[in-house]
Amino acid sequence: MEEKKQFLCGVVEGFYGRPWSMDQRKVLFQWMQHWGLNTYLYGPKDDLKHRLLWREVYSPQEEGQLRTLIVEAQSRGLRFVYALSPGQDIVFSSSCDLTLLKRKLRQVSDLGCQAFAILFDDIDHSMCQADSEAFASFAHAQVTVTNDIYRFLGEPPVFLFCPTEYCGSLCSPSVSKSPYLQTIGEDLLPNITVIWTGTKVISRKLSVDCLAEVESVLQRPPLIWDNLHANDYDSRRLFLGPFKGREPQLRRQLRGLLLNPNCEFEANYIPLHTLGSWYRAGKEETKDEEYCPDRALSAALHDWMEELNQPLQAGRQSTRADQRASVPTSRCKTPDRPDRPSAFRGSKTVAKLPVFPLNSSSPPSSPTKVKGETEVQEEEKKRSNQPGQPHQPTPGSRPAAPGGCRGQKALGRGLCGGKGLLSESQVRLLVGLYYLPHEHGPSAEKLLQDLTWLKTNCHLVSANSKKPPPLKIDEWRGRSSRFMSLCEDIAQLHCSVVGGANRAVLYDLYPYVWDLRNTALVAKAFICWLEGHVLSDSSTLGSWRNCFHWCGKTTGADLLGVESEPWVFKGGVSGEVQMLLPIGSSSELFTHPPPLFPTSRLYNIRPYHSKDKVELYRMVRQLHLRTQGGQESSAAHPDVIGDRCLGPCLALCPEYSFILEDELGVCGCVLGISDVRSFAKRCQASWIPAMRDKYPPKGNNTPLNTQDLIRLMEEDQGEYPESLLYHFPSQLRLDALPELVDISVSRTLLTALLAALKANGSQGVFCEVQPTDRQRLEFLTKLGFLEILRGEARSREGVVLGRLL
């Protein structure tokens, strides 16, 4: 009887996605024991033998692993609840299916399991013809089978039942009037506990009144399956905030509460730590101690700091014995998660690598010969220290960034390699950015509030503004500086996570931090570009207000409302920042799988300055030398390549040029032309004559590439078909150095330009690519560019790709 009365509080592994490993579960049990939790429910949706292949018994090897897990839980004072989900295809009236169900649960019972759950969640209400003839309703069918199984197992003290209507929003017509729930309450044996998630699948709060209504209908106190920290519905969201919105006094209305947390194991330290604080605060012996989410979060952060900075490999290979954080192989969450025959797989021990693939279920079992981040940094250091004249660099070398032309706080911090320590302020920033499904943390709130204000008041600093009050301009610049500083902190956070000692944490957090880093790079570059470049609404070219109304004037928090499920607006803080940008609705520009090999290199994207011209010319000259095998005529003018590739854009429309830089200097650029028609006329009127003066004919001694330069420039500015320019009036050119480790920053660089073009009224942009440049063709195609013309533009063969904005 005492066992029946105990409040069940702990963890349910019930998410969609790759199940946790055996080692991760063992570490979970260590955490739970330390924090005073008492129950673990095994029910991962993607374990085939839990749901899809529920009729199949476990193999001898799987039996051994499951037995070990049950014993491990019991040795730490935890109740192990085994759950089965037969609802997708069970025939309730089939004696064969009932026999198979009993066989499966008897197998687990023989392994030492003493608590069970039958789950009928997320299934269709319809019944087959045989069941319709045998049972009065869907609820009667479920109750009949559940009661039979409960008796078959000897009426265990803990037996859970998850109904198909498991929350208020799924009940028809309401909780109190649902025929389904009424049948469950009346016919389900009284000692079987019913699972409930609250008013919603993911409930913002749980109230005494709502729980009292459910208890009345079910004729028993429910057990809460709490999805507060579940993130399996959104690949861009992670929840690191405290357990919140559930008063400890609620336990008087409940049989128990189990938290279904993040898919990523390492992300659950704070949620489970604070759940333990909530549970302890609700006990009678500590009834004078009130639960405060903020205090619980501070305590959890303090303990997590020690875990985060442990030198643990991806498999959590640690020399510390039986401590709270010796954790197993983890994985990154990808859009297409491979199914596994069973959750019971051992993890592999991995050798220490500077970088490693993130899109596999486990790290490579042996060191793979790849050029890691450390090697790349060493090579770049060597290149930057190579002797050579300033105007005659070694072909293919990369010079260090010149002093005085950067001024970026993040880049001023230097290289971010090696195994560093995450600071407490960085961890607080991380938690604030990935807080809770219905609530942003302080850092995310500040980021979104400043971006919204800067967007709304950008007319103060527009290129054609009517001299607003200086105080207003100072306010805009001050908030702009604060916003960009926070974006730089996010970039530094990404650097510290990737370069940190705890590779287990890196595996789980990297895709999320990387995604937000890229989105913040675009937003920072765009805000930096606004001053002096954006056109106000009074301009015939400007469509700033209309642009932002079209892309989504309402933020995610406003769109959601208190009563909406969090998946109504996806993306979290990254998605909300994205939607505040002019091209926010173009998801293909923002959502992309993370790179195979993470790098902790710091990147920055900013508008072009005139002092960048020398470095940009040097960069495109290097690219040209590499394509020519490092050969260059000694008589060639050093500006020939730069004048042809970059010169017209930098001279005539520098406001649409963006620079990509890392710790060593400029490593990429994208140049844009807002109106190709007017740009071509300006080239003919000013740029071409200037080039004729710069490269005058010198008889027969003139180098061939200099002789032909003017002719090639004129071809470059030749006419495009009017049918193309009508839909795609703007043009871009993208150049990046080949040694760029993270190709995603090239996408981010391009996105910054597209945001600027869209903000000033462009409706479409095109780019001309050589047919042999397959890598660039593929890159642009993934970003939504479609082939418009092939071999028809001007007098040269080329592929013209375009996309609407």
Phi, psi and omega in degrees: 000323180298322180293325179292329184277341184298135176288123182274118181223126181175225191232139170244123174270086188229021184273164171274135183132180182297125180296160175292158179278168177301316181294322178297320179295323178295320177291324174304317180296325176297313178301311184299318178298317183293326184262005173084014177279160190228354187222136174234127178250123179268114179199047180293129186298330185265009167279113188302323183279358172270328189230291187292317181249048186295338181287337185280135176280163180283147177289164178306320179295317179292324176302314182298319180292319179294320178299317178300319181293318179297316179296319179299316180296313182294327179293339179258015176077022182256147174270124179264117180253120178265125182248146177230141181240086182268001194293339185295324185219012180291142171259106189299330182272000183275120177294331179294313179297321179295322177296317179294323178296317178294321179299317182296314182288329175294321178301315181290323178298321179293342178276357177111000180285137184238004181222141188220163177215138173248123187247127176238036180274156174055047177228166179284144180285344187288152179243154175288170184298320180299318180289323179297327179283333185269333186233150182288332181201171177298319180295319178299320179298314181294316182296318182299313180293317182296315178298320179297314180296318180301315179292320180301323181277004177085024180051065180298151183298333177238111177218120187251149179228124177257116181283165176287325171267087189256006175208165185301321183290343180265355183276140181233124358277342178202175181298311186286338184249011181286117176299326180299308182294325179297320177295318178301312183296323184279322191255340179288134182306140191297334182270005174270128182271137180261134180275144182213145180253352180115202180292331180233172172300316175241100188273130177294316179221157173243123182252155179297320183296314181296320180290325178295323178295316179296315180300323180293318181288318183279346180061034178188154175289134181279168170252130182275123167266101191266115180265020184306319183255008178292137182230018184285356180264355184211113185287356180250005184241145179219146184236107183251004183284176184281162173295126193207155176084012178226105181292141179303333181293346180297337185298340176293338180263000191235154169275335180175177176213123178240129182269124174264099194266198179301149173298323182282116188302313185296340182282356189260007182299307181292313178306316183282325176299315181285331173299319177299320177296319179298316182294317180294325180291337182270354180288151183296324183289346178237033187292341177280346181269116180275146177274125177240114182304322182292318178294319178297322178296317180298318179295319179294319178299319180301316181287324182292331180304319179296320181292319186297328186259015174282138180284071184255138177281177183300331177268011181059045178284105185232147178275348179284133183268131171047052176251173191294343189230026174275099193244156187274188177302136175234183186209165176266154181270120180243159182302324180248094181274126180291138176286150178239143179302329180204156178283345189270083177233138177282157178266160182258145173279134184240148174283155184286123180237147178292325174220165184200157179291143182250353185259025177241163184288337177210158180294163178299142184284345176221155182302129178265139182282092177229158177277104183282173182299319181298317179298318180298318180296320179297317180296320181293324177297319178297317181297319183291339180262003181293138176288155178162157179287148182302325183263003178224067181290157175299131182307128178086357181280164182236109183287157176288160181294133178291144180292147175088352183251012184249285178069018181261129184300315185296318181285336179291349180280351176088184180299148184240045180266178179081179182261098181263187180247136172284129179278163180296323179295325178291321179293321176296321176299316180300312180295321180294332179279330180236078192263272183222161186296329182253005188208130174275151172280175185303316183293321178292321178299314181296319180300312184287321179296316180293319180296319179297316180294316180296321178295314183295327186252022183293342178298339180295333185238021183290164182293334182237036179287160182262052175049072177292168180303138180304325180296323178293319178295318179298321178296317179298315181294324179295316179289327176297317179296320179294319179297314181293327177296319178293321176298323177292324176296324178294319177297319179292325176298315177302316179300316183290323178296314181291321182272001183286172184281332187270097182285337176296317177294320179303315182305319186273325185268337189305311182303327183281314180294322178297317180298314181291324177303314181294317179296320179294325176300316179296313183297318180296315179297322182291315178296320177297326181286329188307313187294117177084358183239325182287144178266135179285170185295341180289343180283146178290336179274338186279140175220042188300310183293315179297322180301313184283334173293321182291320186276353177124091183284335183270134178282168182300320182297321178290321182295321183295306187072168184291328189268358184270153173284148184298337183281357176299321176238111185267159173110343179061215182295324177298316180294324180288320174299316179303314184287345175276354177267156183302329182252030186297335181280353180271083187296332182295342178279343187244328182261126185197143178299143179294157181296154182296323182241107182291148177232142180266013180295140178273130177242156175218141175238131183209164175294156180290141171242152183301331181287351178280348189302316182299315182290325177294318178297321178295321182295311182290333175293320176299315179300318179295317180298322180294320178290337180263011179074023178082006182265135178212138179294135182293338181271355183292139176290134184296342182264001187303308184293315181297320180295324181283315187279320188243333191308308183302316181293317182293330182275322189257333178216059181295343182292347178247033177244133180236146184247137170252128180222152173236198185296339183264351180132200181293130179230007177180163177203156172226133183244138181235154175234119184288315182231103185296324182299307181291327179297318180297320179295319180294324178298313181295328184279327186231317187288313181298314176301321179297323179289327176296323177289324183286326181238071181287152176298138180233044178073207183283351182273357181291128178303148185301316184293332176283322178300318184273356187301313183298317180298317179294321178296320178295323176294321180300327182260021179294177186279140171257154179301141180298328179297330177286310186291338179296318181267332185231078185286346184251162182222153177221159173223129184243127177226133178215148180291143184299333184278011176300117185285315183260099184294342182296334180290335173294319175297319179294320177299314179296321180298323178299318178294316180299324177296319179294316179298316180296319181299328181261019167103000180290141179253353181190152182221147178230163180217135179261129184229143176290141182301334181280345181276073185294326182297317180288324177299315180294320181300312182289326179297320179294339181263016174094006177279138179242147179292126181253313181224151175219116177068016181243348183276125176058217186251003182246158174284138179184163178250126178258119178252139180223157173213144177280150181252000000 
